[in-house]
Amino acid sequence: MSTPAAEETVHDLVGVGIGPFNLGLAALAEPLELDCVFLDSGEEFRWHPGMMLDGATIQVPFMADLVTMADPTSKYSFLNWLKQVGRLYPFYIREDFHALRAEFDQYYRWVAGQLNSLRWGRTVEQVDYDAESDLFTVTALREGSDMEGSGVETYRAHSLVLGIGTEAFLPAPLRELAEQAPERIRHTSRFLDERQQALADGSVAVIGSGQSAAEVYLELLESQPEHGARLEWITRSARFQPMEDTRLTLEMTSPEYADHFHGLPTPRRDELLAQQQTLYKGISADLVDRIYEALYRHSAVRAVDTALLTDAEVTSAVAGPEGVELSLHHRQTGQRSRRQVGQIIAATGYRPRRPEFLAPVEPLLRRLPDGRLDVTRDYRIDSLGGSDENGSREQGDGAGEAGRGRIFVQNGEEHTHGLSAPDLGMGAYRSARILASLTGREVYPLERRIAFQDFGPAEQTQETRA
């Protein structure tokens, strides 16, 4: 490993990770007088490649792109991409707000290809902070390529933003199986790459209750006449729950609901999140209907070799010569049962990453008693000062003290801000608020009130919505 190549430049911001949220921040920062650089260990932008199923759509309207909800005039909008590639009129005639997932992936790549602030092939190893200069130093390992050799680079900056995303999660019984017999189980994040292996043993169980589980089950069901494998879909949910996306419910992704949620005690926030699972982790109603239609259609011409099990919690998964023996607990009846399957596809979601590279600055980080990050209202996780305990000079005001060293987080604040954290539609708002803190002014106007409803006690007033 070579000696670190230290940059003389002091950046306004270094971003770690380039997923949709940091990509959106980079796009919104590009026209501003900010010196930003974003680092990612990947060689290019990739968005859920293992679940890029044919015909799958995003679950939010296309306006939830990288920039539109902060700056509808940005050249980096989804609509401009459609115009540039000659698909704007076909999209208009289609009359569907929900774009294809493959289209959004192409759009993201198009934006990434235009931004000079992105640095690929950089794995961040360490972050340090110097109090005297009030600067962060980010040390990154650069992988070798045809254009440049491998080595270590350092980047200095006033501020950091973490957009490292989440990692695939397996509950304890499936995690034990993955350690003992990894060839018998795969997460949906690897589905397309390992689809054939999943069908190799004649039977497969999809475990999970959300959109990914439903998409994988439908894809395997539709192709069952060709592959012939028995299919099982097992969920611990009481039913195959559709996502609740009624209009007043969607107001819970509003800035004022985030204000309300952030102000609640931590135990109450955790209770609410547990109650709100179907608001963003359910299955689109259209997909539920398509699955039923497929079952009905196939059953008209053949016996469909499948089973759908609800309220069934996997308590153990043991690999043997014939496959995997699953022990299930039916939560309504209390009964226990066993099932034998060849392969398992785990649609068990994702969990926030815990970045080891932050260890040197751990004393600066705000944490809750249980160790989770204590994220301020304006998405900061440091204790360097420069704003009040809510993370801004006034509640609801994203503008802070410009130029002060601080650490922001993107999509790592679900436990402090509520279900807006992973929502693509609120990504541009969060980026706009971070940029307001960095610059000390609202470059992109920040909405304060968009909801018709009040989420906490409210005095009667004559205020009306325009």
C-alpha positions in Angstrom: 0.0 0.0 0.0 1.4 3.3 -1.0 1.7 6.5 1.2 -1.5 8.4 1.4 -1.9 11.0 -1.3 -3.0 14.1 0.6 -5.1 16.7 -1.2 -4.3 20.4 -0.7 -7.9 21.2 -1.3 -10.2 21.7 1.6 -13.7 20.6 0.5 -16.9 22.0 1.8 -18.3 18.5 1.9 -17.2 14.9 1.5 -19.9 12.4 1.0 -19.4 8.7 1.8 -21.5 6.3 -0.2 -23.3 7.1 -3.5 -26.8 5.7 -3.4 -29.9 7.6 -4.6 -29.8 10.0 -1.7 -26.2 11.1 -1.9 -26.5 11.1 -5.7 -29.4 13.5 -5.3 -27.4 15.7 -2.9 -24.6 15.8 -5.4 -26.9 16.8 -8.2 -28.5 19.6 -6.1 -25.1 20.8 -4.9 -23.6 20.9 -8.4 -24.9 24.3 -9.4 -23.9 25.9 -6.1 -20.7 27.5 -5.0 -19.8 24.4 -3.0 -16.8 22.2 -3.3 -18.1 18.7 -2.8 -16.7 15.2 -3.5 -18.5 11.9 -3.0 -16.7 8.6 -2.5 -18.0 5.0 -3.2 -16.3 1.6 -3.2 -18.2 0.5 -6.3 -17.0 0.9 -9.8 -20.2 2.5 -11.0 -23.7 3.3 -9.8 -25.9 0.3 -9.2 -29.4 0.3 -7.8 -30.7 -3.1 -6.4 -29.4 -5.1 -9.4 -30.5 -8.3 -7.9 -34.2 -7.2 -8.0 -34.3 -5.5 -11.4 -37.2 -7.8 -12.4 -38.8 -7.3 -15.8 -41.8 -5.0 -15.5 -41.3 -4.1 -11.8 -42.2 -0.5 -11.0 -41.1 1.9 -8.3 -43.6 2.3 -5.5 -43.7 6.1 -5.5 -44.6 8.7 -8.2 -41.8 9.6 -10.7 -41.5 13.0 -9.0 -39.6 11.2 -6.3 -36.5 11.5 -8.5 -33.2 13.0 -7.3 -34.1 16.6 -7.6 -37.7 17.5 -8.5 -39.2 18.0 -5.1 -36.4 20.5 -4.3 -35.9 22.0 -7.7 -38.4 21.2 -10.4 -36.3 23.2 -12.9 -33.2 21.1 -12.4 -31.6 19.6 -15.5 -31.2 16.4 -13.5 -34.9 15.6 -13.3 -36.4 12.3 -14.4 -38.6 14.2 -17.0 -35.5 15.7 -18.6 -33.9 12.3 -18.8 -37.0 11.0 -20.6 -36.8 14.0 -23.0 -33.1 13.4 -23.7 -33.6 9.7 -24.5 -36.7 10.2 -26.5 -39.2 8.6 -24.1 -41.1 11.6 -22.8 -44.1 11.2 -25.1 -44.4 7.4 -24.6 -44.3 8.0 -20.9 -47.0 10.7 -21.2 -49.2 8.4 -23.2 -48.7 5.5 -20.7 -50.5 7.7 -18.1 -48.8 6.0 -15.1 -47.1 7.9 -12.3 -45.0 4.9 -11.4 -42.0 4.5 -13.6 -40.4 1.1 -14.3 -37.6 0.3 -11.9 -35.3 -0.3 -14.8 -36.0 3.2 -16.1 -35.1 4.7 -12.8 -31.9 2.7 -12.7 -31.0 4.1 -16.2 -32.0 7.6 -15.1 -29.7 7.4 -12.0 -26.8 6.2 -14.2 -27.4 9.1 -16.6 -27.2 11.6 -13.8 -24.1 9.9 -12.3 -22.4 10.1 -15.6 -22.7 13.9 -15.7 -21.4 14.7 -12.2 -17.7 15.5 -11.8 -17.9 15.3 -8.0 -18.3 11.5 -7.9 -15.3 9.3 -7.2 -15.7 5.5 -7.8 -13.5 2.7 -6.5 -12.8 4.5 -3.2 -13.3 2.5 0.0 -13.3 4.7 3.0 -11.1 3.3 5.7 -11.0 6.0 8.3 -12.4 9.4 9.3 -10.4 11.7 11.6 -11.2 15.2 13.1 -8.8 18.0 14.0 -10.3 20.4 16.5 -7.7 23.1 15.8 -8.4 23.4 12.1 -12.1 22.2 12.5 -11.5 19.8 9.6 -12.3 16.2 8.9 -9.8 14.0 7.1 -11.2 11.1 5.2 -8.8 8.3 4.3 -9.8 6.1 1.4 -8.3 3.1 -0.4 -8.3 3.5 -4.1 -8.6 0.3 -6.1 -6.3 -0.1 -9.1 -7.6 0.3 -12.7 -6.3 0.8 -16.2 -6.3 4.6 -15.6 -4.8 4.8 -12.2 -2.9 2.6 -9.8 -4.1 1.5 -6.4 -3.2 3.5 -3.3 -4.4 5.5 -0.4 -6.0 9.0 -0.8 -7.0 11.5 1.8 -9.6 14.2 1.6 -10.1 17.1 3.9 -13.4 18.8 4.4 -15.5 21.0 6.7 -18.4 18.6 6.7 -19.3 15.0 6.0 -22.5 13.3 4.9 -23.0 9.6 5.3 -25.1 7.9 2.6 -23.8 4.3 3.1 -27.2 2.8 2.8 -28.3 -0.5 4.4 -27.2 -4.1 4.2 -29.2 -7.3 3.7 -30.6 -8.7 7.0 -31.4 -12.2 8.0 -33.2 -13.0 11.3 -31.4 -15.3 13.7 -32.7 -18.7 12.4 -31.9 -17.9 8.8 -28.5 -16.3 9.8 -27.5 -19.6 11.4 -28.5 -21.5 8.2 -26.5 -19.1 6.1 -23.4 -19.8 8.3 -23.9 -23.6 8.2 -25.1 -24.1 4.6 -24.9 -20.9 2.5 -25.7 -22.9 -0.7 -29.2 -23.4 0.7 -30.2 -19.8 1.2 -29.9 -16.5 -0.6 -31.2 -13.0 0.1 -33.5 -11.3 -2.5 -30.7 -8.8 -3.0 -29.0 -11.6 -5.0 -32.1 -13.1 -6.6 -31.4 -12.5 -10.3 -27.8 -13.5 -10.1 -28.6 -16.7 -8.3 -32.1 -17.6 -9.6 -31.1 -20.9 -11.2 -29.3 -22.1 -8.1 -32.4 -21.3 -6.0 -34.4 -23.6 -8.3 -31.9 -26.4 -8.4 -33.3 -28.6 -5.6 -36.9 -28.8 -6.8 -38.6 -26.7 -4.1 -38.1 -23.2 -2.9 -39.6 -21.2 0.0 -39.8 -17.4 -0.2 -39.8 -16.1 3.4 -41.0 -12.5 3.9 -44.0 -10.3 3.7 -43.1 -7.2 1.7 -42.9 -6.1 -1.9 -39.7 -8.0 -2.7 -41.2 -11.3 -1.4 -44.3 -10.7 -3.5 -42.3 -9.9 -6.7 -40.0 -12.9 -6.3 -43.0 -15.2 -5.6 -44.9 -13.9 -8.7 -41.9 -14.2 -11.0 -41.3 -17.9 -9.9 -45.0 -18.7 -10.1 -45.4 -17.4 -13.6 -42.4 -19.4 -14.7 -43.3 -22.6 -12.7 -44.5 -24.5 -15.8 -40.9 -24.2 -17.1 -38.9 -24.8 -14.0 -41.3 -27.2 -12.2 -40.2 -26.4 -8.7 -42.6 -26.4 -5.8 -43.2 -22.9 -4.4 -44.0 -21.9 -0.9 -44.5 -18.4 0.5 -44.2 -18.1 4.2 -44.8 -14.9 6.2 -45.1 -14.2 9.9 -47.6 -11.4 9.1 -51.3 -12.2 9.8 -52.1 -11.8 6.1 -50.5 -10.7 2.8 -50.8 -7.1 3.7 -51.2 -4.4 1.1 -49.2 -1.2 1.5 -51.4 1.5 2.9 -51.1 4.5 0.6 -54.2 6.5 1.1 -53.7 10.3 0.7 -54.0 11.3 4.4 -51.7 8.4 5.4 -49.1 9.7 2.9 -49.1 13.0 4.8 -47.0 11.1 7.3 -44.0 11.6 5.1 -44.5 15.4 5.5 -42.0 17.7 7.2 -44.4 18.5 10.0 -44.9 14.8 10.8 -41.1 14.5 11.0 -41.1 17.4 13.4 -43.8 15.7 15.5 -42.1 12.3 15.4 -38.7 13.7 16.2 -40.1 15.5 19.3 -41.5 12.3 20.8 -39.7 10.2 23.5 -37.6 7.4 22.0 -39.8 4.5 23.4 -42.9 6.1 21.9 -41.1 6.5 18.5 -40.2 2.8 18.6 -43.8 1.8 19.4 -45.1 3.9 16.5 -42.6 2.4 14.0 -43.7 -1.0 15.0 -47.3 0.0 14.4 -46.6 1.6 11.0 -45.0 -1.4 9.2 -47.7 -1.6 6.6 -47.4 2.1 5.7 -44.2 1.4 3.8 -43.3 -2.3 4.1 -46.4 -3.9 2.7 -47.2 -5.0 -0.9 -48.7 -2.8 -3.5 -52.4 -3.6 -3.9 -51.9 -4.0 -7.6 -49.3 -6.7 -7.1 -51.5 -8.6 -4.6 -54.2 -8.7 -7.2 -51.7 -9.8 -9.9 -50.6 -12.7 -7.8 -54.2 -13.8 -7.2 -54.9 -13.5 -10.9 -51.8 -15.7 -11.7 -52.9 -18.3 -9.2 -56.4 -18.4 -10.7 -55.2 -18.5 -14.3 -52.7 -21.3 -13.7 -55.2 -23.3 -11.6 -57.6 -23.4 -14.6 -55.2 -25.6 -16.6 -53.1 -27.4 -14.0 -52.7 -28.2 -10.3 -50.6 -25.4 -8.9 -47.8 -26.8 -6.8 -47.7 -24.1 -4.2 -48.5 -23.1 -0.6 -49.1 -19.7 1.0 -48.6 -19.7 4.8 -49.5 -16.7 6.9 -48.8 -15.9 10.6 -46.1 -18.5 10.4 -42.8 -17.6 12.2 -39.7 -19.5 11.3 -38.1 -20.6 14.6 -35.3 -22.8 13.2 -33.9 -23.7 9.8 -31.7 -26.8 9.8 -29.8 -28.0 6.7 -29.7 -31.7 5.9 -29.0 -34.0 2.9 -32.5 -33.6 1.6 -32.7 -29.8 2.0 -33.8 -27.5 4.8 -36.1 -28.5 7.6 -38.1 -25.4 8.7 -39.7 -25.3 12.1 -42.7 -22.9 12.1 -44.8 -21.4 14.9 -48.3 -20.4 14.0 -48.8 -17.3 16.1 -52.6 -17.4 16.1 -53.1 -21.0 17.2 -49.8 -21.5 19.0 -49.3 -24.8 17.0 -45.9 -25.8 15.7 -45.1 -27.6 12.4 -42.2 -28.7 10.2 -41.7 -28.3 6.5 -39.0 -29.6 4.2 -37.8 -27.3 1.3 -34.8 -27.5 -1.0 -33.9 -23.8 -1.1 -34.8 -20.6 0.7 -35.1 -17.1 -0.7 -35.1 -14.6 2.2 -37.1 -11.4 1.6 -36.3 -10.3 5.1 -35.3 -6.7 4.4 -32.3 -4.5 5.3 -30.7 -2.9 8.3 -28.6 0.2 8.7 -24.8 -0.3 8.3 -22.6 0.4 11.3 -19.6 2.1 9.7 -16.3 1.1 11.4 -14.5 3.9 9.7 -16.1 6.4 12.1 -14.3 4.8 15.1 -11.8 7.7 15.4 -14.6 10.3 15.7 -16.8 8.2 18.0 -16.4 10.8 20.8 -18.0 13.4 18.5 -21.1 11.3 17.7 -24.5 11.7 19.4 -25.9 8.4 20.5 -29.1 7.3 22.3 -28.7 5.1 25.4 -29.2 1.9 23.3 -26.3 2.9 20.9 -28.3 4.1 18.0 -27.4 7.4 16.4 -29.2 10.4 18.0 -30.0 12.3 14.8 -30.9 15.9 15.1 -33.9 17.4 13.2 -31.6 18.7 10.5 -30.0 15.3 10.1 -26.8 15.8 12.1 -25.2 13.2 14.2 -22.2 15.2 15.7 -22.0 17.2 18.9 -19.7 19.9 17.5 -22.1 22.7 18.3 -23.3 25.5 16.1 -27.0 24.8 16.5 -29.5 24.1 19.3 -30.6 20.7 20.5 -33.0 20.3 17.6 -30.2 20.7 15.2 -31.2 24.2 13.9 -31.5 27.7 15.3 -35.2 27.5 15.2 -37.5 24.5 15.0 -38.3 23.8 11.4 -35.5 26.1 10.1 -32.9 24.2 8.1 -30.4 27.1 7.9 -27.6 26.8 10.4 -24.1 28.2 10.8 -22.4 28.0 7.5 -18.9 26.5 7.3 -19.0 24.8 10.6 -17.7 21.2 10.7 -20.6 18.7 11.1 -21.6 15.2 10.2 -24.9 14.5 8.4 -26.7 11.3 7.7 -29.0 10.2 4.9 -31.5 7.4 5.4 -30.1 6.5 8.8 -32.7 8.3 10.8 -35.9 6.2 10.6 -35.8 5.7 14.4 -35.7 9.5 15.0 -37.6 11.0 12.0 -40.1 8.3 11.1 -41.1 6.6 7.9 -39.9 9.5 5.7 -36.3 8.4 6.1 -36.2 5.7 3.4 -38.9 7.4 1.3 -37.5 8.4 -2.1 -39.9 11.3 -2.3 -38.4 13.0 0.8 -34.8 12.5 -0.3 -34.7 15.9 -2.2 -36.2 17.7 0.8 -33.6 16.2 3.1 -30.8 17.2 0.7 -32.2 20.7 0.5 -32.2 21.0 4.2 -28.6 19.7 4.5 -27.6 22.2 1.9 -29.3 25.0 3.8 -27.3 24.0 6.9 -24.0 24.0 4.8 -24.6 27.4 3.2 -26.5 29.2 5.9 -29.3 30.0 3.6 -32.2 28.3 1.9 -30.9 27.7 -1.6 -33.9 25.5 -2.3 -37.1 26.7 -0.5 -38.0 24.4 2.3 -41.7 23.5 2.9 -42.8 23.8 6.5 -46.4 22.8 6.3 -47.8 20.6 3.5 -50.3 18.5 5.5 -54.0 19.2 6.0 -54.0 17.4 9.3 -52.3 18.1 12.7 -50.2 15.3 14.2 -50.2 16.6 17.8 -52.3 18.8 20.1 -53.2 22.0 18.3 -54.9 25.2 19.4 -57.9 26.2 17.3 -56.9 28.9 14.8 -58.2 30.5 11.7 -55.3 29.2 9.6 -56.3 27.6 6.3 -54.3 25.9 3.6 -54.0 27.6 0.3 
